[in-house]
C-alpha cells in the first residue's frame, strides 16, 4: 500500500493503475492518499475498534433479569416499552 501511494506521489504510477491494483475507487484512493501524505512514515491501515464486540457479562445478567420480568405470565404484556426498560436499567447503573 505504502509503495503504491509513494509511487503515485513520485509520479512513477498513475492514479488509475494504483486504484486497479488496490481494487478501490477514486474517493477511497484519495482518502488513503491524504492519510499517507499527512504522515508517510507512520501510515497504517490498522485501526482500533471503538466498541466492544460483546456487552459485558454483568450487563447481560441485568438484561436477563429485566427479560424475566417482561416474560412473567402473570403480567399480560403484549408489547415492549423499550424506553421504560432502558430507564429501569439506567437507574440500576447499567
N, C-alpha and C positions, 0 to 999 in steps of 0.2 A: 504494500500500500504506500509506504513512505517513498519507495523508489519510483513508483509511478507518479506520485504528486511532485516529487523533486524533479523528475524528468519533464513534467509539464511546465514547472516553474522555470526551468532552464531552457525551455523551448525545444527540447530534444524529442518531445512527444506531443502530439496534438490531442485536443480535448476528446474528440470522438473515439479515438483509439483507446485512450485511458478509460473512458466510460464503458466501452465494449469489453475490455479486459476485466474491469471490475464488476461488470454486469449491473450497473447502476444508471440512473437517469441524470439529466442535466442538473436539476436542483440539488439532488443528493451529492453529486460531484462537487458543486461549488460550495456546499455546506462543509464538506470534508476539507476542501482546499482552504477555506477560511480558517478552519481549526488548525490545519497544518501550518499556514503562514504565520499565525499568532505565536506558535512555539514549535518549530520544526524538530528540535531535539527531543522534546518530551511528548510529541504527538502519539496518541494511542486511541484505539477504538474501544478499549476496555472501559467498562463503566460499573459503578456500584449500584446495585438495585436498592431503591429507596424504601420500598415497602417489603415487609417480611412475606415469605411465601405462605405461611400459615399463621393463624391467630394463636396467641399464647394459650397454653393449656388451661390456665386459670380463667381466662375469658370464656373458653369453650365450656367449662364447667358451669359458669354463671348462665350462659345461654341455655344449657340443658335444664337448669332449674326453672328458668322462665318458660321453657318449652313444656315442662311438666305441668306448670300452672295453666298454660294455654290449652293443653290437651286433657284437662280434667273433665271426665264425663259428667260431673255434677254441674258444670258450667256450660250452658248452651251457647257456645260461641260459634258463629258461622263465618266470621271474617276476622282478620288480624288487624289490630291497631298498632302498626309498627312504631309510630311516634310515641305512644304510651309505653311500649316495651323499651324503646331507647331511653325514655325519660327515667323509667324504673332502674335500668342498668346504670345510667349516669349517677343517680342518687346513691347507688351502692359502690361507686368508684370504678365502674367498668368502662 
